[in-house]
Amino acid sequence: PLPEHTIKIIAAYLVCVRAKSKQRSLFLGLKAPYGPISPGVVIYYIKMCMRKANLPSTAYWLRHTYAQNLLVGGASIFEIKEMMGHDRIESTKRYLHIHINLMRKVLFDEEL
């Protein structure tokens, strides 16, 4: 899920800037032929920004944080699985291993 202001910015970009392109990908390269950017480019820029912010420099760290925040916010492990795009619940569990107490609460409905 994205914050509403982020959705508005993306929508404005699609209407005002991207309307001139026939590409369907959200993010395009800056130089002709303006094709979709590769996942490697996205990872590179994420790592660069994270280093500048003195954060662990892996994109997966962001996924772990996202999963943890969903869990803390009350999402069930099944909801988190869907939002993370996982096929198997076991994949989701790997992202939640850091916070064992919250994991117990989700899996066994235990109090913290």
Secondary structure by P-SEA (a helix, b strand, c coil): cccaaaaaaaaaaaacccccccccccccccccccccccaaaaaaaaaaaaaaacccccaaaaaaaaaaaaaaacccaaaaaaaaccccaaaaaaaacccaaaaaaaaccccc
